[in-house]
Amino acid sequence: MLRDLFPVLVPGKSKGLNHLQRQQDGISYLGATNLNNGVLDFVAPVSEMVQRGNCIAFIRNGEGSMGYAVYKAEDFIATSDMTIGYNKHLNKYTGTYITTVADRIRGKYNFGYKRNAKRLAKEIITLPATSDGNPHWDYMELYMRHLESQKILTYLQFLQEKAS
């Protein structure tokens, strides 16, 4: 279950964007959107609302985005429509692997069946496991690094062809 994978699950702390000061070079403000990696805007940091990065933000509410998850490397402020999960093994590779897998179950949520905190904690996602049944963090990281390398090579080949 998700609560086993993320021993720390905390709710977002913001009651809404209109209570914060927008600031172009500010901190990311995360909300119920599956676009722009969850970023709705940038705001002036409010220390008691800032959430530590290197986590996965699970969207629990919102039209069209309920059920999505985003990996956040940097610190941010999140709406109360999100739950933030922390695990010491997370990094950008394991985080994006898990969000991709977690997003596969988003279809079960809708306005009649919300992704509340209790349901989120009980969600089951299928991850590669070691022989002792623990998540295979090294495999997830290496797999995502491999995909990243393939994309970079494809892009470099494209640039080389354009330059020729």
C-alpha positions as a Markdown table, in Angstrom:
| # | Residue | x | y | z |
|---|---|---|---|---|
| 1 | Met | 0.0 | 0.0 | 0.0 |
| 2 | Leu | 1.0 | 3.6 | -0.6 |
| 3 | Arg | 1.3 | 4.3 | 3.1 |
| 4 | Asp | 4.0 | 1.5 | 3.3 |
| 5 | Leu | 5.9 | 3.0 | 0.5 |
| 6 | Phe | 5.6 | 6.6 | 1.9 |
| 7 | Pro | 6.0 | 6.5 | 5.7 |
| 8 | Val | 5.4 | 10.2 | 5.7 |
| 9 | Leu | 2.2 | 11.4 | 4.0 |
| 10 | Val | 1.3 | 15.0 | 4.7 |
| 11 | Pro | -1.4 | 17.3 | 3.3 |
| 12 | Gly | -0.7 | 20.5 | 1.4 |
| 13 | Lys | -0.9 | 23.6 | 3.5 |
| 14 | Ser | -2.4 | 26.3 | 1.3 |
| 15 | Lys | -6.1 | 27.2 | 1.3 |
| 16 | Gly | -5.8 | 28.8 | -2.1 |
| 17 | Leu | -3.8 | 30.9 | -4.4 |
| 18 | Asn | -5.7 | 34.1 | -3.7 |
| 19 | His | -4.3 | 34.1 | -0.1 |
| 20 | Leu | -0.7 | 34.4 | -1.4 |
| 21 | Gln | 1.3 | 37.0 | -3.2 |
| 22 | Arg | 2.2 | 36.1 | -6.8 |
| 23 | Gln | 5.9 | 36.5 | -7.5 |
| 24 | Gln | 7.5 | 35.8 | -10.9 |
| 25 | Asp | 10.8 | 34.6 | -9.4 |
| 26 | Gly | 9.1 | 33.0 | -6.3 |
| 27 | Ile | 8.5 | 29.4 | -5.2 |
| 28 | Ser | 6.3 | 27.0 | -7.1 |
| 29 | Tyr | 2.7 | 26.9 | -6.2 |
| 30 | Leu | 1.2 | 23.4 | -6.8 |
| 31 | Gly | -2.4 | 22.8 | -7.4 |
| 32 | Ala | -4.9 | 20.4 | -8.9 |
| 33 | Thr | -3.5 | 20.3 | -12.4 |
| 34 | Asn | -1.7 | 17.6 | -14.4 |
| 35 | Leu | 0.0 | 20.3 | -16.6 |
| 36 | Asn | 3.4 | 22.0 | -15.9 |
| 37 | Asn | 4.3 | 19.3 | -13.4 |
| 38 | Gly | 1.5 | 20.6 | -11.1 |
| 39 | Val | 2.7 | 24.2 | -11.0 |
| 40 | Leu | -0.2 | 26.7 | -11.2 |
| 41 | Asp | 1.9 | 29.8 | -10.5 |
| 42 | Phe | 4.9 | 31.2 | -8.6 |
| 43 | Val | 4.4 | 32.9 | -5.2 |
| 44 | Ala | 6.3 | 34.6 | -2.5 |
| 45 | Pro | 7.4 | 32.0 | 0.0 |
| 46 | Val | 5.5 | 31.8 | 3.3 |
| 47 | Ser | 7.8 | 29.7 | 5.6 |
| 48 | Glu | 5.0 | 27.8 | 7.4 |
| 49 | Met | 3.5 | 26.7 | 4.1 |
| 50 | Val | 6.7 | 25.6 | 2.3 |
| 51 | Gln | 7.0 | 21.9 | 1.8 |
| 52 | Arg | 10.3 | 20.2 | 1.4 |
| 53 | Gly | 11.1 | 19.0 | -2.1 |
| 54 | Asn | 12.3 | 15.5 | -3.2 |
| 55 | Cys | 8.9 | 14.1 | -2.8 |
| 56 | Ile | 5.8 | 13.0 | -4.7 |
| 57 | Ala | 2.7 | 15.2 | -4.6 |
| 58 | Phe | -0.5 | 13.2 | -5.1 |
| 59 | Ile | -3.5 | 15.2 | -6.5 |
| 60 | Arg | -6.6 | 14.3 | -4.5 |
| 61 | Asn | -9.1 | 16.7 | -6.0 |
| 62 | Gly | -9.6 | 18.7 | -9.2 |
| 63 | Glu | -11.4 | 18.5 | -12.5 |
| 64 | Gly | -9.4 | 16.3 | -14.9 |
| 65 | Ser | -6.4 | 16.0 | -12.7 |
| 66 | Met | -7.6 | 14.0 | -9.7 |
| 67 | Gly | -5.5 | 10.8 | -9.4 |
| 68 | Tyr | -2.3 | 12.2 | -10.9 |
| 69 | Ala | 1.0 | 12.4 | -9.1 |
| 70 | Val | 4.0 | 14.6 | -9.7 |
| 71 | Tyr | 7.6 | 14.4 | -8.5 |
| 72 | Lys | 9.0 | 17.6 | -7.1 |
| 73 | Ala | 12.7 | 18.0 | -6.6 |
| 74 | Glu | 12.5 | 21.6 | -5.3 |
| 75 | Asp | 10.7 | 23.1 | -2.3 |
| 76 | Phe | 7.1 | 24.4 | -3.0 |
| 77 | Ile | 3.8 | 25.4 | -1.6 |
| 78 | Ala | 0.8 | 23.1 | -2.3 |
| 79 | Thr | -2.9 | 23.4 | -2.0 |
| 80 | Ser | -4.8 | 21.3 | 0.6 |
| 81 | Asp | -6.1 | 19.2 | -2.5 |
| 82 | Met | -2.7 | 17.5 | -2.5 |
| 83 | Thr | -1.0 | 14.9 | -0.3 |
| 84 | Ile | 2.8 | 14.9 | -0.2 |
| 85 | Gly | 4.7 | 11.6 | 0.1 |
| 86 | Tyr | 8.3 | 11.3 | 1.3 |
| 87 | Asn | 10.7 | 8.3 | 1.2 |
| 88 | Lys | 14.4 | 8.4 | 1.8 |
| 89 | His | 15.0 | 6.5 | -1.5 |
| 90 | Leu | 13.4 | 9.1 | -3.7 |
| 91 | Asn | 15.4 | 11.0 | -6.3 |
| 92 | Lys | 14.3 | 12.4 | -9.7 |
| 93 | Tyr | 14.6 | 8.9 | -11.3 |
| 94 | Thr | 12.8 | 6.8 | -8.7 |
| 95 | Gly | 10.3 | 9.6 | -8.3 |
| 96 | Thr | 9.4 | 9.8 | -12.0 |
| 97 | Tyr | 9.2 | 6.0 | -12.2 |
| 98 | Ile | 6.7 | 5.9 | -9.3 |
| 99 | Thr | 4.6 | 8.8 | -10.6 |
| 100 | Thr | 4.3 | 7.0 | -14.0 |
| 101 | Val | 3.1 | 3.8 | -12.3 |
| 102 | Ala | 0.8 | 5.7 | -9.8 |
| 103 | Asp | -0.9 | 7.6 | -12.6 |
| 104 | Arg | -2.1 | 4.4 | -14.1 |
| 105 | Ile | -4.8 | 4.0 | -11.5 |
| 106 | Arg | -6.2 | 7.6 | -11.8 |
| 107 | Gly | -9.2 | 6.4 | -13.8 |
| 108 | Lys | -10.9 | 5.0 | -10.8 |
| 109 | Tyr | -11.4 | 8.4 | -9.3 |
| 110 | Asn | -14.1 | 10.9 | -10.3 |
| 111 | Phe | -16.4 | 13.4 | -8.6 |
| 112 | Gly | -18.5 | 10.6 | -7.1 |
| 113 | Tyr | -15.4 | 8.8 | -5.8 |
| 114 | Lys | -12.8 | 11.2 | -4.6 |
| 115 | Arg | -9.2 | 10.4 | -3.9 |
| 116 | Asn | -9.3 | 11.3 | -0.2 |
| 117 | Ala | -6.4 | 10.8 | 2.2 |
| 118 | Lys | -7.8 | 7.4 | 3.5 |
| 119 | Arg | -8.2 | 6.0 | -0.1 |
| 120 | Leu | -4.8 | 7.4 | -1.1 |
| 121 | Ala | -3.0 | 5.6 | 1.8 |
| 122 | Lys | -4.6 | 2.3 | 0.8 |
| 123 | Glu | -3.7 | 2.6 | -2.9 |
| 124 | Ile | -1.7 | -0.3 | -4.2 |
| 125 | Ile | 0.9 | 0.3 | -7.0 |
| 126 | Thr | 2.9 | -2.4 | -8.6 |
| 127 | Leu | 6.7 | -1.8 | -8.5 |
| 128 | Pro | 9.7 | -4.0 | -9.2 |
| 129 | Ala | 10.8 | -5.8 | -6.1 |
| 130 | Thr | 13.9 | -7.3 | -4.7 |
| 131 | Ser | 14.0 | -11.0 | -3.7 |
| 132 | Asp | 13.1 | -10.0 | -0.1 |
| 133 | Gly | 9.9 | -8.1 | -1.4 |
| 134 | Asn | 11.1 | -4.6 | -0.9 |
| 135 | Pro | 10.9 | -2.0 | -3.7 |
| 136 | His | 13.9 | -2.4 | -6.1 |
| 137 | Trp | 15.1 | 1.2 | -6.0 |
| 138 | Asp | 18.2 | 0.6 | -8.0 |
| 139 | Tyr | 16.3 | -1.0 | -10.9 |
| 140 | Met | 13.8 | 1.9 | -11.0 |
| 141 | Glu | 16.7 | 4.4 | -11.1 |
| 142 | Leu | 18.7 | 2.6 | -13.7 |
| 143 | Tyr | 15.6 | 2.1 | -15.9 |
| 144 | Met | 14.8 | 5.8 | -15.9 |
| 145 | Arg | 18.4 | 6.8 | -16.5 |
| 146 | His | 18.4 | 4.5 | -19.5 |
| 147 | Leu | 15.2 | 6.1 | -20.9 |
| 148 | Glu | 16.7 | 9.5 | -20.3 |
| 149 | Ser | 19.9 | 8.5 | -22.1 |
| 150 | Gln | 17.9 | 7.2 | -25.1 |
| 151 | Lys | 16.0 | 10.5 | -25.3 |
| 152 | Ile | 19.2 | 12.5 | -25.2 |
| 153 | Leu | 20.8 | 10.4 | -27.9 |
| 154 | Thr | 17.7 | 10.8 | -30.1 |
| 155 | Tyr | 17.8 | 14.6 | -29.6 |
| 156 | Leu | 21.5 | 14.8 | -30.3 |
| 157 | Gln | 21.0 | 12.8 | -33.6 |
| 158 | Phe | 18.2 | 15.2 | -34.6 |
| 159 | Leu | 20.5 | 18.2 | -34.0 |
| 160 | Gln | 23.3 | 16.6 | -35.9 |
| 161 | Glu | 21.0 | 15.9 | -38.9 |
| 162 | Lys | 19.7 | 19.5 | -38.8 |
| 163 | Ala | 23.3 | 20.8 | -38.7 |
| 164 | Ser | 24.3 | 18.7 | -41.8 |
